[in-house]
Amino acid sequence: MILVVNASSKASQDLRDRNERSLHEASQWIDQHQDSQMRYHLLNFPDLPPKHAGVGLARKIGMDEAAARLHQSGHLEEGIIACFDADCTCEPNFLVENIRHFQRNPKSAACSTYFEHPLEGPLPTPLYDAAAAYELHLRYYVEALRSIGFPYAYHTIGSSMAVKPRSYLQHGGMNRKKAGEDFYFLQKLMLNAEVTELNQTTVYPSARPSHRVPFGTGRAIQHVLDGNHQTTYPYQAFRDVSKLISEINQLDTIPSKLSQELVDRLPKTIYDFLELNKVDEATREIAQNVRELHQFKKRFWQWFSGFRCMKFLNWVTEETYPKVDVDIAAAEPQLLKRIGHRHDTPETVPKLLEGYRTYQKSFQSTESLKI
């Protein structure tokens, strides 16, 4: 177990004092919990460059260290790098199920572990309400992508992901982004490797607000606590993407550019976005570098990746379809039917979240579309 205690060189004295206390307490705990099957390594980085100091760099330090140790000990092939955050808890079978998962799925490069934000406890009730609304947004987003057959529909939560060290190294390791590092990292793997889901254990992320990051769980919770509603993308935006998926998957020859007939069948939102992103250049480049139709389709979806899809959703909610409250979007009848949730009126965030959780915990990642 590698614990990374870190701070920017411009961190406040209060934060430095807290880090020192954490190091002292961790050292004491390790001394009192010696275990022949577990070794603990405390890494202290108190003066990271302010430009890069943050969750991405901290996670990178720990994961790079893990990869190096696995390589040095000769366990690079069978090893696993499992991420976790200091303010999370998990079920007792967390480590065992990670091992079992990769044994059952030898081709998997990485996995996303099932998670649930705590919805009650010692913290003020509004915190848990905000965490529930944000988690519903995350689950709705993934389920909406799955419902249209999008190939990169997985949760990307940094505290609940694991990766094989060989894949970690082959794909350039963790990035240094101050937010969304987990999303960018897993999206990169999804383009060229198999990502699976581990649903036999649970990680419980903290329901804490944060001003430190520009987006993500902490910022979303703070946004709701500030009196705002948790909003998300309207389902119509996903329907528009589904039209593109249908048209590309029905191609019977490799195109040098998307035909006018195909373009005419696309929603204007998709067509305008593709034009903004120079789809003709991308299509021509792909066509020049593949010989088989299935290769073209695979390369096209690598171009229209999970990241580009999210860019479309953000763009279209600015241009055409405004964002909607998450309880309204998540109550989309097509999705409720998909997850087997009995429709009640009115739907509430807790009821909807329970339905999405139940379905996604039983979901098998082999059900996802494989391009």
C-alpha positions in Angstrom: 0.0 0.0 0.0 1.5 3.3 -1.2 0.2 6.4 0.6 1.0 9.7 -1.2 1.0 12.8 1.1 1.4 15.9 -1.0 1.2 19.6 -1.1 2.1 22.5 -3.4 5.2 24.5 -2.5 2.7 27.4 -2.0 0.5 25.5 0.3 -0.7 27.2 3.5 1.0 26.4 6.8 -2.3 25.0 8.1 -2.3 22.4 5.3 1.4 21.6 5.9 0.6 21.0 9.6 -2.2 18.7 8.8 0.0 16.7 6.4 2.6 16.4 9.1 -0.1 15.1 11.5 -1.3 12.6 8.8 2.3 11.3 8.3 2.8 10.9 12.1 -0.6 9.2 12.5 0.0 6.9 9.6 3.5 5.9 10.8 2.1 5.1 14.2 -0.7 3.0 12.7 1.7 1.1 10.5 3.9 0.3 13.5 0.9 -1.1 15.3 -0.4 -3.2 12.3 2.5 -5.2 11.0 1.3 -7.8 8.5 3.3 -10.3 6.6 0.9 -10.0 3.6 0.9 -6.2 3.5 3.6 -3.6 3.3 3.1 0.1 3.6 5.1 2.9 2.0 4.6 6.5 3.0 5.6 9.0 0.3 5.8 12.7 1.3 5.9 15.4 -1.4 5.5 18.7 0.4 6.8 21.0 -2.3 5.2 20.1 -5.6 5.3 22.7 -8.4 2.2 24.9 -8.0 1.5 24.7 -11.8 1.0 20.9 -11.5 0.2 20.2 -7.9 -3.1 18.5 -7.5 -5.0 15.2 -7.7 -3.6 14.2 -11.1 0.0 14.6 -10.1 -0.6 13.0 -6.7 -2.2 10.0 -8.4 0.6 9.8 -10.9 3.3 9.7 -8.2 1.6 6.8 -6.5 0.8 4.9 -9.7 4.3 5.4 -11.1 5.8 4.2 -7.9 3.5 1.1 -7.9 4.5 0.3 -11.5 8.2 0.7 -10.7 7.9 -1.6 -7.7 6.0 -4.2 -9.6 8.6 -4.1 -12.4 11.5 -4.4 -9.9 9.9 -7.3 -8.2 9.2 -9.2 -11.4 5.4 -8.9 -11.1 4.7 -6.5 -13.9 2.5 -9.0 -15.8 0.3 -10.3 -13.0 0.3 -7.2 -10.8 -2.6 -4.7 -10.4 -2.5 -1.0 -9.6 -5.7 -0.2 -7.7 -6.5 3.5 -7.0 -8.1 4.7 -3.8 -8.6 8.1 -2.1 -7.8 9.0 1.5 -11.4 10.0 2.3 -13.0 6.8 0.8 -14.0 3.6 2.5 -14.8 0.2 0.9 -16.2 -3.2 1.5 -13.7 -5.6 3.1 -13.5 -7.7 0.0 -12.1 -4.9 -2.1 -8.6 -6.3 -2.7 -9.7 -9.9 -3.1 -12.3 -9.0 -5.7 -9.8 -6.9 -7.6 -7.5 -9.9 -7.9 -10.4 -12.2 -8.8 -11.7 -9.8 -11.4 -8.5 -9.7 -13.4 -8.1 -13.4 -13.1 -11.6 -13.9 -14.6 -11.0 -11.2 -17.3 -7.3 -11.8 -18.4 -7.8 -9.5 -21.5 -9.0 -6.6 -19.4 -6.5 -3.7 -19.3 -8.4 -1.8 -16.6 -11.6 -1.9 -14.6 -14.1 0.5 -13.1 -15.2 -0.6 -9.6 -18.8 -0.1 -8.5 -19.2 2.9 -6.1 -21.9 4.5 -4.0 -21.8 7.8 -2.2 -23.0 7.5 1.4 -26.5 9.0 1.7 -26.6 9.3 5.5 -24.2 9.8 8.4 -22.8 12.4 10.7 -22.5 15.2 8.1 -25.3 17.7 7.5 -28.2 16.3 5.4 -27.8 18.7 2.5 -24.4 17.2 1.8 -25.8 13.8 1.3 -28.7 15.2 -0.8 -26.2 16.9 -3.0 -24.0 13.8 -3.4 -27.1 11.7 -4.3 -28.1 14.2 -7.0 -24.6 14.2 -8.4 -24.3 10.4 -8.4 -27.6 10.2 -10.2 -26.2 12.5 -12.9 -23.2 10.1 -13.3 -25.3 7.0 -13.5 -27.8 8.6 -15.9 -25.0 9.8 -18.1 -23.4 6.3 -18.4 -26.8 4.6 -18.8 -27.9 7.1 -21.5 -24.7 6.3 -23.5 -25.2 2.5 -23.1 -28.8 2.8 -24.3 -27.7 4.3 -27.6 -24.9 1.7 -28.1 -22.0 4.1 -27.5 -18.8 2.0 -27.1 -17.1 4.0 -24.3 -19.8 3.9 -21.6 -18.1 3.4 -18.3 -17.8 5.2 -15.0 -14.5 7.0 -14.7 -14.1 7.6 -10.9 -10.5 8.0 -9.8 -11.0 6.4 -6.4 -12.6 3.3 -7.9 -10.4 2.3 -10.9 -7.7 -0.3 -11.3 -5.3 -1.0 -14.2 -2.8 -3.6 -15.2 0.7 -2.2 -14.9 1.7 -3.2 -18.4 -1.3 -1.3 -19.8 -0.5 1.6 -17.6 3.0 1.9 -19.0 1.9 1.2 -22.6 -0.6 4.1 -22.5 1.7 6.7 -21.0 0.7 6.5 -17.4 -1.4 8.9 -15.4 -1.7 12.5 -16.4 -1.1 15.6 -14.2 -4.5 17.2 -14.7 -5.9 19.0 -11.6 -9.4 17.6 -12.2 -10.8 14.9 -14.5 -7.5 13.1 -14.5 -9.5 9.8 -14.1 -11.8 10.5 -17.0 -8.9 11.4 -19.4 -6.9 8.4 -18.3 -9.6 5.8 -18.7 -10.9 7.3 -21.9 -7.3 6.9 -23.3 -7.3 3.2 -22.4 -10.8 2.6 -23.8 -9.7 3.7 -27.2 -7.2 0.8 -27.6 -7.8 -1.7 -24.8 -10.6 -3.6 -23.0 -12.1 -1.9 -20.0 -14.4 -3.9 -17.7 -16.5 -3.4 -14.7 -16.0 -4.8 -11.2 -19.4 -5.0 -9.4 -18.6 -7.6 -6.8 -17.3 -5.0 -4.3 -18.1 -1.4 -3.5 -16.1 1.8 -3.0 -17.7 4.6 -0.9 -16.4 8.0 -2.0 -16.7 10.9 0.4 -19.7 13.3 0.1 -17.5 16.4 0.6 -17.7 19.7 -1.2 -14.6 21.3 -2.7 -13.5 24.6 -4.1 -10.1 23.2 -5.2 -11.1 21.7 -8.5 -12.8 23.3 -11.5 -15.2 20.3 -11.9 -15.9 16.9 -10.5 -17.6 15.5 -7.4 -16.4 18.1 -4.9 -17.2 21.0 -7.1 -20.6 19.6 -8.1 -21.6 19.1 -4.4 -20.5 22.6 -3.5 -22.5 23.9 -6.5 -25.7 22.3 -5.1 -25.0 23.5 -1.6 -24.7 27.0 -3.0 -28.4 26.8 -3.9 -28.2 25.5 -7.4 -30.0 22.5 -8.9 -28.0 19.5 -10.2 -28.5 19.5 -13.9 -27.5 17.2 -16.7 -27.8 16.6 -20.4 -31.3 16.1 -21.9 -31.9 12.7 -23.3 -32.7 14.2 -26.7 -29.0 15.0 -27.1 -28.1 11.3 -26.7 -30.8 10.4 -29.3 -29.0 12.7 -31.7 -25.8 10.8 -31.1 -27.6 7.5 -31.7 -28.5 8.6 -35.2 -24.8 9.0 -36.0 -24.0 5.6 -34.5 -26.8 4.0 -36.6 -25.5 5.6 -39.8 -21.9 4.7 -39.3 -22.6 1.2 -38.3 -24.7 0.7 -41.4 -22.0 1.7 -43.8 -21.2 -1.0 -46.4 -18.1 0.5 -48.0 -15.2 2.7 -46.8 -16.1 6.3 -47.5 -13.6 9.0 -48.3 -16.1 11.4 -46.8 -19.5 11.1 -45.4 -22.0 11.0 -48.2 -24.6 13.7 -48.7 -27.4 11.1 -48.3 -25.9 10.1 -44.9 -25.5 13.7 -43.8 -29.1 14.5 -44.8 -30.3 11.8 -42.5 -28.4 13.2 -39.5 -29.9 15.7 -37.0 -28.7 19.2 -37.6 -27.0 19.3 -34.2 -24.8 16.4 -35.1 -24.1 17.6 -38.6 -23.1 21.1 -37.3 -20.9 19.6 -34.6 -19.1 17.3 -37.1 -18.5 20.2 -39.4 -17.0 22.2 -36.6 -14.7 19.3 -35.8 -13.6 18.8 -39.4 -15.2 15.4 -39.9 -14.3 15.3 -43.6 -10.6 15.6 -42.9 -10.8 12.9 -40.2 -12.8 10.6 -42.5 -10.4 11.0 -45.4 -7.4 10.4 -43.1 -9.0 7.2 -41.7 -10.0 5.9 -45.1 -6.4 6.4 -46.3 -5.0 4.2 -43.5 -7.4 1.2 -43.4 -8.2 -1.6 -45.7 -11.2 -3.2 -44.1 -14.6 -1.6 -43.3 -14.5 -2.8 -39.7 -11.2 -1.0 -39.3 -12.7 2.2 -40.6 -15.6 1.9 -38.1 -13.2 1.2 -35.2 -11.0 4.2 -36.2 -14.1 6.5 -36.6 -15.2 5.7 -33.1 -11.7 6.3 -31.8 -12.0 9.7 -33.4 -15.5 10.3 -32.1 -14.3 9.2 -28.6 -15.9 9.5 -25.2 -14.2 12.9 -24.9 -15.5 14.2 -28.2 -18.9 12.9 -27.3 -18.9 14.8 -24.1 -17.7 17.9 -26.0 -20.8 17.5 -28.3 -23.1 17.2 -25.2 -21.6 20.3 -23.7 -21.8 22.2 -27.0 -25.4 21.1 -27.8 -26.7 22.1 -24.4 -25.2 25.6 -25.0 -26.5 25.9 -28.6 -29.8 23.9 -28.8 -31.0 21.8 -25.8 -30.6 23.5 -22.4 -29.6 21.3 -19.5 -32.4 19.9 -17.3 -32.7 19.0 -13.7 -31.3 15.5 -13.1 -34.5 14.0 -11.7 -36.3 15.0 -14.9 -33.7 13.6 -17.2 -33.2 10.4 -15.3 -36.9 9.7 -15.3 -36.8 9.3 -19.1 -39.3 6.5 -19.8 -37.0 4.7 -22.2 -34.2 4.5 -19.5 -36.6 3.5 -16.7 -37.8 0.6 -18.9 -34.2 -0.3 -19.6 -33.3 -0.5 -16.0 -36.5 -2.2 -15.0 -37.6 0.7 -12.7 -41.3 1.0 -12.1 -42.3 4.6 -12.9 -43.8 6.5 -10.0 -45.2 10.1 -10.0 -43.5 12.2 -8.9 -40.0 10.6 -9.2 -37.5 11.7 -6.6 -33.7 11.6 -6.7 -33.5 8.9 -4.0 -36.0 6.6 -5.8 -34.3 7.1 -9.1 -30.9 6.6 -7.7 -31.9 3.3 -6.1 -33.2 2.1 -9.4 -30.1 3.0 -11.3 -27.8 1.6 -8.6 -29.6 -1.7 -8.6 -29.4 -2.1 -12.4 -25.8 -1.0 -12.8 -24.5 -3.2 -9.9 -25.9 -6.2 -11.8 -24.7 -5.0 -15.2 -22.2 -7.1 -17.1 -19.8 -5.0 -19.2 -19.9 -7.6 -22.0 -23.3 -6.2 -22.7 -21.7 -3.0 -24.0 -21.4 -2.5 -27.7 -18.0 -3.7 -29.0 -16.9 -1.8 -32.2 
